[in-house]
Amino acid sequence: MDVTASQQRGYPPVSTSQPPEFAEERRARIVELVNSRGSVKVSELAKQLQVTQPTIRKDIVALEAERKLKRTHGGALATRSPAYEVEVGARRSANAAQKEAIAQACLPTLGQNDSIFLDAGTTSLAIAEAIAREANTPGARIGANLNVLTNSVPVARTFSAHGSIHCTVVGGQYRPIADSFVGPLALQAIQQFTVNVAFVGVTGLSGDQFSVADLGEADVKRAVLRHARRTIVPMDHSKLGLTDFVGVFTLADIDTVIMDKSEPYFADLCDANDVALVLASR
């Protein structure tokens, strides 16, 4: 099947629908596109909205004055960013239904006698709780002799009552806000392990760049990527277009994204980077 150059770069195809007739409608569409992707080039916006590049540049200048986006050389950048980091317990209720659906969609990726890494995110905690529930059911396919490596205290606590699940906690510098361990000792400990699957959470995805709120957590995630045979990013769709404090890795560095729902451009971007996109059902 033939694809256009824009599709190869992960952008959606040029719309064949009628372009917005009025500047206000067109600018609202520009903000929507920039927020969903994180950044967009002037040339792509002009093609998508079927207007000239000078018109798009004027729109971007006007929208920057309204603080709805940030103008860059040749394009526009979203100004949306995640809220400041809050304590992990307070984050558990945010998008709880989506996290549960994502956790359930992660279960088929596991088998008996498997080894996994779960980080300190609330989605990883939802995955741990789903695994623990599954392990308690008669004839459970997963949970038997499962080796779990984690830097999260809540994840370790979730598995504490399950004798068939062997949980190893990476120690180091304690982060109370995330109830997790980071730092040089954690990184040194990770070097000793190899896992079949690493579930690595993020707080933002802009373009093809994933980001998180803390440098220490970013270092742990990067270290785990080097010691995992397969890396899965479980994330809800609200993180699309967000840029957090630290860039951690790109789409090309991972194998699978599991989401509650996606945008057409992101599906194309996953295809361009040979990343499997799994949509969780609720």
VENHUMO-V974531 format. One record per backbone hydrogen bond with DSSP energy under -0.5 kcal/mol. NH is the residue of the N-H (numbers start at 0). CO is the residue of the C=O. If there is no record, write none. Layout:
nh & co
NH & CO
NH & CO
//
This chain:
nh & co
7 & 3
8 & 4
9 & 6
10 & 5
25 & 21
26 & 22
27 & 23
28 & 24
29 & 25
30 & 26
31 & 27
32 & 28
33 & 29
34 & 30
35 & 31
36 & 32
37 & 33
39 & 75
41 & 73
44 & 40
45 & 41
46 & 42
47 & 43
48 & 44
49 & 45
50 & 45
55 & 51
56 & 52
57 & 53
58 & 54
59 & 55
60 & 56
61 & 57
62 & 58
63 & 59
64 & 60
65 & 61
66 & 63
67 & 62
68 & 62
69 & 76
71 & 74
73 & 71
74 & 71
75 & 39
76 & 69
77 & 37
87 & 176
89 & 86
90 & 86
91 & 87
91 & 88
93 & 90
95 & 92
98 & 94
99 & 95
100 & 96
101 & 97
102 & 98
103 & 99
104 & 100
105 & 101
105 & 102
106 & 102
107 & 103
108 & 105
109 & 106
112 & 143
113 & 110
115 & 146
116 & 196
117 & 148
118 & 198
124 & 120
125 & 121
126 & 122
127 & 123
128 & 124
129 & 125
130 & 126
131 & 127
132 & 128
133 & 129
134 & 130
135 & 131
135 & 132
136 & 133
139 & 136
144 & 163
145 & 142
145 & 163
146 & 113
147 & 145
147 & 165
148 & 115
149 & 167
150 & 117
152 & 178
153 & 178
155 & 151
156 & 152
157 & 153
158 & 154
159 & 156
161 & 158
162 & 160
164 & 161
165 & 145
165 & 163
166 & 164
167 & 147
169 & 149
169 & 167
170 & 168
172 & 181
174 & 179
175 & 173
177 & 174
178 & 174
179 & 174
180 & 150
181 & 172
186 & 182
187 & 183
188 & 184
189 & 185
190 & 186
191 & 188
192 & 189
194 & 226
195 & 114
196 & 114
197 & 229
198 & 116
198 & 196
199 & 197
199 & 231
200 & 198
202 & 210
203 & 210
204 & 238
205 & 208
206 & 36
208 & 205
209 & 207
209 & 248
210 & 203
211 & 245
217 & 213
218 & 214
219 & 215
220 & 216
221 & 217
222 & 218
223 & 219
224 & 220
225 & 221
226 & 223
227 & 224
228 & 194
229 & 195
231 & 197
232 & 255
233 & 231
234 & 232
234 & 257
238 & 235
239 & 236
240 & 204
241 & 238
242 & 79
245 & 211
247 & 209
248 & 209
250 & 207
252 & 249
253 & 250
254 & 230
255 & 230
256 & 275
257 & 232
258 & 256
258 & 277
265 & 262
266 & 262
267 & 263
268 & 9
268 & 264
269 & 265
270 & 266
271 & 267
272 & 268
273 & 270
274 & 269
275 & 254
277 & 256
277 & 275
279 & 258
279 & 277
//
